Amino acid sequence: MLTSKARRRLAQKTSALGLASTLIFVAGSTFLQAPATAAQSNMTSTCTAATTPDATLKVPIGTGTGDKGPKTATFNCTAGTVTNTSIQVSLSTVASSVTAGGSFDVTLEIPTLTLATAPTTASSLNVGWTPTVTGGNAETGTKPGGAITAQSTTVPAKSVVFKITAATTGTMVEIKPGSLSFTIGTGGGNGTAEIVEYTCTATNTADAEYPAYPDIKVALTPPAAVANTEANIPWSGAIQTGSDTLKVPVGATSSTKFIVTVKASGAGAPATASGETTITGSAGADLTLPTSLNIKIKATTAGTVTLTPSDIYIGTSTTNSLVKCSTTQTNLKTYTMTVTAGNGTTPTPTPTPTPTPTTTTPKPTKTTTKFVTETPKDNNGKVTKTPKAGADTGGGGDMGPDGRMFILTGSLLILAAGAGGLMVRRRGLNRG
């Protein structure tokens, strides 16, 4: 048995050990969190092009001979989002010349990159480009680069396109590589991004306005719906400042439409639903996004329909389009539509005719009732056989132990507990 002094020494040692453990835990936590904090505070890598070799692109204004590339530029990068210290980027354009005030695309081939920290959710690597342009100006903002996979530090190679606009005067547009920036895209697959980054391509490869890369802020306003009844979901979109605009494509006619689609799931809804409106304007003119476009969808059961923005088409149908705009984003905002039960337009099934019953004359049946009285036998006033079910006699000896056994067992336990308590008290008094 421990004496009072021994118990005090043990308590002091335990307190000291607990205090030391607490200090070690706090110090370890601070040590583990410090690298993560540093990584979070520096999430942009800037890469500056080296002066040699020369990687200048040249596009004549009007007519002339230029240099479309491709040119390879070496960029030296600072620590941040990516760990690459030096990368090789190819720059090129398909434009042989450009009209005064016109625009053309420059394609950057971004190589495979390595992230400093593996993200916990999927996203994309945003690429910013600030070239040195003479005789024009460059598009600002960022473009989506390679897709980032959750728990992976590898970013695959990706082609990124920026638009260059020529000056209204002069004879040549010259583009030097300048600098690049890399940041991890927001949203990260959690369904919160309202801005959809589209890549739009034309079936007519000679259409100078495409490919285009508009960023469109999309909003859906799902109504309350009824099963088996078509619902209209208002769609609105706004092209973001600094991104490409949509143009009326080559080949558009008075029957050309702007068609919006969404992906749907739940409550028996179709996998894809669409809405459309007719566009106006001649080829090359800015296309104004509609403000009153309804997407039609019909759910077949009560429940919830989940909606996600999807492809956009310019044409007479989704299968006969002049332009298709698609996205590879995984963090798009989702919308829900509640569907209640209802008959709607479901056709009423035709009832099956009831066959006409055949009338027959029933044959009389003779019924005889016989009463039999039986006097039970006794055996000197005693029952000769125990009933089969205990409930017939209110229970009995055949039904197992009765309440007396429980009372006896409980009493023995109480006595044992009392005796044990007296022994413990007596031992305590003896130690005192």
N, C-alpha and C positions, 0 to 999 in steps of 0.2 A: 504494500500500500504506500502511496506517496504521502509524505508529510506536507504540512502547509508550506514550508520553505521550499521544498522540492517543486511543489505546484507553482509557486511564484517564479522560480527559475525557468520552468518549462514555458510559462506564459510569456516571460520576457524574451526568450529565444524565439518563440513562435511569432511574436510581434515584430522582432527585428528581421526575421526571415521574410515575413509578409511585406514589410516596408522595402526591403531590398528587391524583392520580386517585382513590386509595383514600379520602382525606379527603372529596372531593367526593361519591363514591358513598355513603359512610356518612351524610353530612349530608343528601343527597337522600332516602335511604331513611327517615331519621327524619322528614323533612318530609312525605313521602307517607303515612307510617303514623300520624302524629299525628291527622289528622281522623278516621280509622277508629276509633282507640282512643277518642276522645271520643264518637263516635256509639255505640260498643258499651257505654260505661259509663252512658249515659243513654237507656234504652230504654222509658221510660214517660212518657206525656203525661197530665197532670191538667188537667181542664177544670171550672171552677167556674161555677155558674149565676149570672147577674146577678139582682139583686133586682127589677128591673122589666124587662118587664111581669110582672104576676102570672101564674104558670103552675101554680097549685095545683089538684090534682084532689081532689074530695070524693065519698066513697061512704058513704051512710047505713048504720048498723048496725041491722038490723031493717027498718024502713020509713022512708020520708021521701023528700026530693028532694035530689039531690046535683048535682055537676058532673063529668060523665064526660069532658069535653074533646071534641075534641083541643085542647090548649094548646101554644103554641110558646114554648120557653125559649131564651134566648141564653146560651151557655157561652163563657167566655174561657179559652183553653188556654195552657199553658206549653210551651216547646220540649221535644222528646223524640222519641217515636216518629213523631208527625205534625208537619207544619209549619203546620197551620191554627192561626191565632191566635184565631179566633172562629167558632163554628158555631151553626146553628139546629137544634134538636131538637124534634120533635113528641111530646107525651105524651098517651096516651088510655087508656081502659078501657071495656069493654063492660058492666061490672057496674053495674046500677041501684042495687043494695043488696047487703049481705052479712050473713050471720048472725053472731051473736056467736061469736068464735073461728074463723070461717070464713076462706077465702082467695079472692083474685081476682087476675087478671093485669093488669099495666100494660105497654103496648106503647110502646117508644121507637123512633122512626124516625131512625136515624143517617144523616146525609147522606154524600155522597161525600167521602173524605178523601185526603190526600196524605202519603205516607211521606217521612221525612227521608232514608232510604237504601234503595235498591232491594235486596230480598233475593235471595239466590242460589238459594233453593228455595221452592216453593209452601208456603203456610201459611194462617193466618187471623188476623184482628185480634180479639183478645179485648177485650170491653167489660165494665168493672166499673161498677156504679151504686151510689151511696150517697145515697139521698134522705133528706129530713127528714120523718119520719112521726109524725103525732099520732094516737093512738087505735089503734095497731097497730105492726107492725114489718115490715121489708123483707127479702127473700131476699138472702143474701150470696153472694160468689163472682163469677166472671166467666162471660160467655156468648159463644159464637162470633159474631163480627160478619162483616163483608164478607170474601170470599175474597181472599187475596193471591196474585198471580201472580208467578212467578220473573222477576227482572230488570225488574219494573214497580213504580212508586211510587204507582200509583192503586189505592185501595181502594173498591170500589163501595158504594153505599148499601145498608143492610141493616136490617130490623126485628128488634129484640131484645126479648124478653119476660122480665119479672121478676115474681115472685109477691109479693103483699102479704097478710099475715095480720092480720085484725082482732083487737082486744082482746076479752076476754070480757065486758067492761063498757063502757059509753059509748054514745054515739048517732051518732058520725061518725068516719070515717077520713079524714084530710087528708094528702095527699102533695105535698111541695114538691120541685122538681127536684134540689136538692143538688149533687152533683158526679159527674163521669164520669172514668174512667181508660181509657187505651188501651195495650195491650201486644201484641207480636207473639207468636202462639201457638207452642208448642214442637213439635218433631217435624219440621216443615218438609218433609214429603213423603219422608222417608227410611225410612219403614216401621218406626218404633219406638214410636209411640203406642199404648198398650194401652187407654187410656180413650177410649171412643167417645161423641161428643156427638150424641145423637139428638134429632130433632124428631118428636114423636108427635101425630098428628091422628086424630080420631074421625069415622066416617062420619055419626054422629048429632051434628049441630052444636049440639044443645041440651045435650049432655053437658058439665056445668060443669067437669069435671076435665081437659078437653082443650081446646086444645092443651097439651101438657106437654113439658118439655125436660130429660129425665134424662141425666146423665153416667154411663155404665156401664163399669166396668172388665171387659173381656172377656178370657177365656183359653181357648185351644183346646189340646188334648193329642192330636195326631195319633199313631196307632199305626203299626207296620210293617204294610203291606198287601200283598195278593196280587192280581194282575191277575184281573179277572172275578169277584172275590169281594167282597161287600158288607162295608165296614168301618164301625165305629162310632167317631166322633170325639167324645169328651167335651167339652161346652161348660159353662162356668161364668161367671156374671156377678154383679157387685156394684155397686149404686147408690152413687155417691160422696156424701159428706157435703156438704150445702149445695146440692145440685141437686134438681130435681123428682123426686118419686117416681112410680111407675106405679100407677094405680088400676084396679080392676075396672070395666070400662066398662058403661054403660047397655045393657041388652039381653043381657047375658051369661047363659048357661044352664049346665046340667051338662055339656054337650058342648062348651063353649067351651075353646079350647086356647091355650097360649102357644107360638108357633112361631118358631123361630130359623133364619135362613138364612146361608149363607156363599157367597162367590164362589170358584170353583175353576178352575184351568187346568193343563194338562199331563197326560201319561200317559193320554189319552183319557177324562178325567173329564168329567162334565157341567158346564156353566157355573155352575149353581146347585145346591146341596144343602141339605137342611133336616132339622130334628129338632123334635119337639113333645112337649108334656106337658099334661095337663088342669089347669086352674086351679080354685080354690075361692074362695068368698067372695061377698058380695052387692055390688051396684053401689056404687061410691064407697069400698069398703074398699081398704086397701093391698094391692098385689099382690106377693107374695113371689117373688123370682126362683128358679127351680129350681136345685138343686145336683147333680142327676144326669140331665142331658139329653144324649142322644146324637144327633149328626147322622150320618145314613147316606149313604154315598157309595160308588160303585163305579167304579174305574178299569179300563180295558180293555187297557192295555199296560203293560209295565215302564217305570219312569222315576220322575219326581218330580212330585207334585201340589202346587201353591201355593194356599194357602187364605187368604182375607181375610174378616173379619167383615162382615156385610151387614145387611139389613133384619130387623126383628122385627115379628111380627103377633100380634094377639089376636083370635081368631075360630075358625071351624071349618076354614078353609083359607086359603092365601095369596090366593086369588081371592075369598074370602067372609069378609072380616075386619071387625071392629068398630073396631079401631085399627091403624094402620100407623106404625111408627117407622123413619125413614130418616136417613141422614147424608150430608153433602157433604164430609166430611174426605178429604184426599188423603194423609195421613201415617200411615194405620193400619198396625199391625204385621201382618206376614204370617207364616204358618206353613207348614212343608213336611212332606209325607208321602211316604216312600219306598215305591215299589211294585215288588215283584219279580215275575218271570214265573211263571205257573202256569195250569193248566187251569181251576180254579175251577168255576163252574157252566156254562161254555160247553158246549152240547150237542155230542155226538160225531156227526160227519156219517155218514150211512148209506152204507156202501160200495156201489159199483156192481157188480152181479153179473157174474162172469166168464163169457163165453159158452163153451159146451161145444165143444171142438174136434172137427172131423170127421176120422175115421180113414180114411186112403187108403193103398193099397199102392203104394210107390214103384216106379218103373220102373228096372230096372238100366241103368247107364251104362257103356259100354266106354271105358277110358282107355288110350291108347298113349303110351309114353315113348320119345323118340328122343334118343340121345346123339351130339353132333357135336364132334369135336376139330379145332381150328384152330391151325396152326403159325404164330406171328408171323413176319413177314418182317423181315429185317435189311438193313442197308446197310453192309457191311464192319464189322459189330459195333457200329454206332452207331444210336441211336434216331432214327427218321426224322421224329418229330413231338414238339414240346415239350408235355408234359401241360397240360391247361387250368387246373388248380388248382395253385398254388404248394405247397400242403400235400402234394401227391402226391410231390414230390421233396424236401421239406424246405426249401422256399423256393428262390429263384434270382434271376438277374439281372432277370427280368421283374417282381419284386415291389418295386422301388424301392431307395433307398440302404440299405446294410447298416450294421453296427456300426462299420466302419472309418471311415466318414464322421463319425460322432459323436466317435470317438477323435481324429481329425485336427482337427476343429473345437475340441474341448476343449483340445488341446495348444496351438493357436494363441492361444486366450484366456489360458491360463496364462502363456505367454511375453510377451504384451502387458502383462499385469498386472505381471509382474516388471520389465519395462523401465520402465513408468510409475513404479513405486516407486523405482527407482534415480534417475530424473530428479528426483523430488520431493526425495529425500534430498540430492542434489547441490546443488539450489537452496538448500536450507536451510543447508548447510555454507557456501555462498558468502556468504549473508547474515550468517552468524556471523563 
